[in-house]
């Protein structure tokens, strides 16, 4: 075997070594993950769950679906006493954010956490910064300001940022280059 050839580790070897190193912290890590997931779900679904609670108090025992809540957002949002245009925008933004988060959040934010844990830190940093500048900032300026879409343009730019990250991190994961990183 040539001496200059890089040694790569397989998924199982990297995972086994990491588990061995962090085993004493397992209860803390499990709590952190569970609290993080709970916090994320609360942030995404606070309006939807609030609507469920409100509808359940008005109509106890009646099954209510997510579609029902989305349909009732224009009825529930006026409780915030906003202008009609703001209410319409809030409903659109809530529904679109929840759909984007369900579709893109795992691959645009959770997948790079796994890549970083495997030692692929530089790539995830550059993709995050690049995507933020090009898609979130650049597209927000283009769509929101130049094309006059306002907050909807900014929201679309956020979705483009998440999509670009998902694609970049998915390609990186599939390539297997992260397996060549030396964590320890």
C-alpha positions in Angstrom: 0.0 0.0 0.0 1.5 3.4 -1.0 2.4 5.6 2.0 0.9 8.8 0.6 -2.6 7.3 0.2 -5.2 8.8 2.5 -6.9 6.5 4.9 -10.7 6.8 4.9 -13.0 5.6 7.5 -16.4 4.0 6.9 -19.6 5.3 8.4 -19.7 2.6 11.0 -16.1 3.2 12.2 -16.7 7.0 12.5 -20.0 6.5 14.2 -18.6 3.9 16.6 -15.7 6.1 17.6 -17.9 9.2 18.1 -20.3 7.2 20.2 -17.5 5.9 22.4 -16.2 9.4 23.0 -19.5 11.0 23.9 -21.1 8.0 25.7 -20.8 9.7 29.1 -22.7 12.7 27.7 -25.6 10.6 26.3 -28.3 11.7 28.7 -27.4 15.4 28.1 -27.3 14.9 24.4 -30.7 13.1 24.3 -32.2 15.9 26.4 -30.7 18.5 24.1 -32.0 16.8 21.0 -35.5 16.4 22.5 -35.7 20.0 23.7 -34.4 21.2 20.4 -37.0 19.3 18.4 -39.7 20.4 20.8 -38.6 24.0 20.5 -38.5 23.8 16.7 -42.0 22.3 16.6 -43.3 24.9 18.9 -41.9 27.7 16.8 -43.3 26.3 13.6 -46.7 25.2 14.8 -47.5 27.8 17.6 -50.2 29.4 15.5 -51.6 26.1 14.3 -51.6 24.6 17.8 -53.1 27.8 19.2 -55.8 27.4 16.6 -56.4 23.8 17.6 -56.7 24.8 21.2 -59.1 27.6 20.4 -61.2 25.4 18.2 -61.2 22.6 20.8 -62.4 25.0 23.5 -65.2 26.2 21.2 -66.1 22.8 19.7 -65.0 20.2 22.3 -64.6 16.7 21.1 -64.8 17.6 17.4 -61.9 16.3 15.3 -60.0 19.1 13.6 -57.5 18.6 10.9 -54.5 20.7 9.9 -56.4 21.6 6.7 -59.2 22.9 8.8 -56.9 25.1 10.8 -55.3 26.5 7.6 -58.7 27.2 6.2 -59.7 28.9 9.5 -56.6 31.1 9.7 -58.4 34.1 8.1 -61.0 33.7 10.8 -58.5 33.2 13.7 -55.9 35.8 12.8 -58.3 38.7 13.2 -58.0 38.0 17.0 -54.7 39.8 16.7 -56.5 43.0 15.5 -54.4 43.5 12.4 -55.2 45.3 9.2 -56.9 43.2 6.5 -53.8 43.2 4.2 -51.6 42.2 7.1 -54.0 39.4 8.0 -53.9 38.0 4.5 -50.1 38.2 4.4 -49.8 36.5 7.9 -52.0 33.6 6.7 -49.9 33.2 3.5 -46.6 33.4 5.4 -47.7 31.0 8.2 -48.9 28.3 5.7 -45.9 28.7 3.4 -43.4 28.7 6.2 -44.9 25.5 7.7 -44.8 23.8 4.3 -41.2 24.9 3.6 -40.1 23.8 7.0 -41.6 20.4 6.6 -40.1 19.9 3.2 -36.7 21.6 3.5 -35.6 22.0 7.1 -34.3 18.5 7.7 -31.9 18.6 4.7 -31.0 22.3 4.9 -30.2 22.4 8.7 -30.1 18.9 10.2 -28.1 17.2 7.5 -25.2 19.8 7.7 -25.1 19.2 11.5 -24.3 15.6 10.7 -21.7 16.6 8.2 -20.1 18.9 10.7 -20.1 16.2 13.3 -18.2 14.0 10.8 -15.6 16.8 10.5 -16.8 18.4 7.3 -16.9 21.9 8.8 -15.4 24.1 6.1 -17.8 22.9 3.4 -20.9 23.4 5.5 -19.7 26.8 6.6 -19.0 28.0 3.0 -22.3 26.6 1.7 -24.2 28.3 4.6 -22.5 31.7 4.1 -22.7 31.5 0.3 -26.3 30.4 0.3 -27.2 33.1 2.8 -25.5 35.9 0.7 -26.6 34.7 -2.7 -30.0 33.3 -2.1 -31.4 34.8 1.1 -29.9 38.3 0.7 -29.5 38.5 -3.0 -32.9 37.0 -3.8 -34.6 39.1 -1.1 -33.2 42.3 -2.6 -34.2 41.1 -6.1 -37.6 39.7 -5.4 -38.6 41.9 -2.4 -37.2 45.2 -3.4 -36.4 45.3 -7.1 -39.5 43.3 -8.3 -41.7 44.9 -5.6 -42.9 41.6 -4.0 -42.2 42.9 -0.5 -42.4 40.4 2.4 -43.5 37.7 0.0 -40.3 38.1 -2.0 -38.3 37.9 1.2 -40.2 34.7 2.1 -39.5 33.2 -1.3 -35.9 34.1 -0.9 -35.8 32.2 2.4 -37.2 29.2 0.6 -34.6 29.5 -2.1 -31.9 29.6 0.5 -33.2 26.5 2.2 -33.6 24.7 -1.2 -30.0 25.7 -2.2 -28.6 24.4 1.1 -30.7 21.2 0.7 -29.3 20.5 -2.7 -25.7 21.3 -1.8 -25.7 19.2 1.4 -27.5 16.4 -0.3 -24.8 16.3 -3.1 -22.1 16.5 -0.5 -23.6 13.6 1.5 -24.1 11.5 -1.6 -20.5 12.1 -2.7 -19.1 10.6 0.5 -16.3 13.2 0.7 -17.3 13.8 4.3 -16.1 10.3 5.1 -12.5 11.4 4.4 -12.5 14.0 7.2 -10.6 13.2 10.3 -12.6 14.1 13.4 -10.0 13.2 16.0 
